[in-house]
Every structure is written in structure tokens, then in C-alpha cells.
Amino acid sequence: MSDFAHRLQLDQIRDGDRIDLTADDAERAAVSERLGLAALDRLEAHAALARDGDAIRATGRLQASLQQSCVVTGEPIAAHVDEPFDLAFLPEPDGSEADELEIRENECDVVFHDGAMIDLGSAIADTLALNLDPYPRSAGADAALKEAGIMTEEEASPFAVLAQLKRGDSE
């Protein structure tokens, strides 16, 4: 079971349906834990559904307020996600060549379903995961790295080393 499961029966979905999802405390806690967040204060999604046979398309907007931990200091960093999404729920392919999908980069994300239902909430939680900063850094991160003796990319570059040698700064 998903941490933000909102399952919709395929036979109940009508073209043009609108869905508003708001995560409750337990769902936010579960998503926060799964994504390694310090906190998830808000998780909402507003979607319009379009239906073409067993293919369902959900377009809308994801909004979240959260805190991530700095990768250097561990300090909490406030972040907001306000992103559009475009998801296609398609029947699980059976492996035949006729089921091959060609997806272009600018097209929607594809989620497969079992033919009975889609899980819009899980797809929204996955969309949130894809929109998080993978390396959040607090304002004090650079100072903490410098104090620990870790060089920046610029300081460690071959050109910086050559410049040190030219100046006679080698250690």
C-alpha cells in the first residue's frame, strides 16, 4: 500500500473529471519518511482527468511545503514545490511488440495500471520526489565545508593547482 494512496476505479472515471487531493497528517508523515524529508507540512494536488479507453491522462498542479535537511550540516531548509504535472496511466504491457511505447522527452510521465484502477496519490508522491532538490544546502554549508578542510570545485580544479604551482604556493 502506498503512503498517499488515492485509488480510482477505472470504470468510475469519466472524461473531464476533476480531482482535488489533500494529504492528511498520516499521509504527509508517511510521504515525508519515504522521501527522507525533515518535514512535510502541505501536500496538495489538483487534477483534471481525460479518458481514452483504458488510457487515463491526469494534468494539474502539485503544491507542497516541506523541509529538507542540508547535505552538509543537517540543518533544516524550507522548500516549496509548485509544479504542473502531466501523467498518463496506461494498461500494463503484456510484453508483445504491439505494446511497445515510444515516449518523447517533452511528453507526460507514464504510470502503468492493472486495468482495474489507477493510484493517482502514489503518482503525485512520485512527482513530488522528482521535484525535490537532490542536494539541498543551507547558508552555512560552505563555511562548514571550508572548516572541515574540504576544497570547492574551483579550488580543486587542475587549473587552480597549476596557478598555485606558478605562484609557488604548493604545500
N, C-alpha and C positions, 0 to 999 in steps of 0.2 A: 504494500500500500504506500502511496505517495504521501509526502509531508504536506502537500497543498492540493489534494486530490479533489477535483470537481469533474466527476464523470457525467457525460451527457450521452443518453441512449441515442444511437444513430437514427432509429426510426421515429424519434421525437423531435429531431432537429428540422426546422423549416428554413428555407431560403429567406434571408432578411432578419432572422432572429438577432436580438441584441442581448448581451450578457454582461452583467457587472459583477466582478468578483472582488471581495474584500477579505483578506486573511484575518482570522481571529487570533487571539493570543497564542493558543496552542499551535496553530499552523505557522505563525510567524516564528515561534520558538523552534519548531522542527526545521523550517527552511534555514533559519539562522545557523543552527547546529550543522546541518548538512553542508552549507556553504562556508563554514568557518568564520562567520561574522561575529563581531563583538556584540552587536545588537541589530535587530530589525524592527523598527518602530512602526513602519507602514508598508503594506504591500497591497496594491490595488491594480486591477486591470479592467478595461472597458473594451469589449469586442463586438464586432458585427460579424455574423456568420453568413456565408454563402454556400449553397449546396449544389453539387452537380453529381447526381447519382450517389455513389458511396464516397465521393471526394468532398471534404468539407474544408472551406477556407475561412480562417479567422484573422481579421485585421483589426487593429486597435492600438491602444496605448497602455503601457506599463508604467506605473509610478511607484517608487519605493523611497523610503527614508531609512538610512542604516548607518552603522558604524563598522568600519573595518579596522583591523589592528595594523599599525605600521610594521613593515617587514624588518625594520632595523631596531626600533625602540620598543615595539609592542604597544605604544600609546594608541588610544582610540582616535580614529579620524572619521569625522562626519562626512557622509556622502549622500547624494541624491541621484536617483535614476528616474528619468522621464524620457522614455523612448517609445517610438512606434514599433509595432511588430506585425509580421505577416507570416502566418503559419498555414501550411497545407497538411491536412490529415488525410492520408491515403491508405487504402487497404494494404495489409502486409503482403509483399510479393511472394509468390509461391516458388520462385526460382526459375521459371521459364523465361526464355529470351523475350517473349512478348511483354513481360513485366518490367523490362529494363527502363530505368528513368534517366533522363538527361536533364540535369539541373544546372542552370546558368548561375553565375555568381550574383547577379542582381535580382534573382528570384527569391521567393519565400523559403523559409526553413521547412523541411519536410519531417513530419512525425507519422509513423505508421500506426494503424489501428487494427483491431481484431475482427472488424466487420460488425460488431455489436455496439461498441461505444468508443468515444474519444475521451481523453483526460485533458481537458483544457487547463486545469490548475497546474498539473505537472509540467506541461509545456511552458506555462508562464514562469514557473520557478526556474526552469532550464534557461529561459530567455533572460531572466534576471542574472543568473550565473554568468552568462556570456557577456553581460554588460558591466560587470564589476572590474575595477582596476586590479590587474593581477599582482601588482607590486605597489601597494599604497605606501606612501612615505610621509611622515609627519614633518613639520617645520624644523624639528631638531635632529632629523636623521643625518644630515650632512655633518653636523658638529659631532655627533656620536661616532660616526664612521672615522672622522679625522682623529678623534681622541683615541680610537682603537688602533690607529696606525694604518688604516685601510686607504689606499690611494684611489682617487677618482679615475675615471676612464682617461681623462685628458692627461693626468699625471703619469699614468702607466703606459701611455702610448709610446710606440717606438720613436716617434719624433720628439717627445718630451725627454726621453732618455738620451737621444743624440744631442739635444740642446744642453742638457746637463753636462755631458762629456765635453762639449765645445767650450762651455763656461768653466769647466774644471770643478764642477760641483759633485763629482761622483763620490760615493761613500766608501 
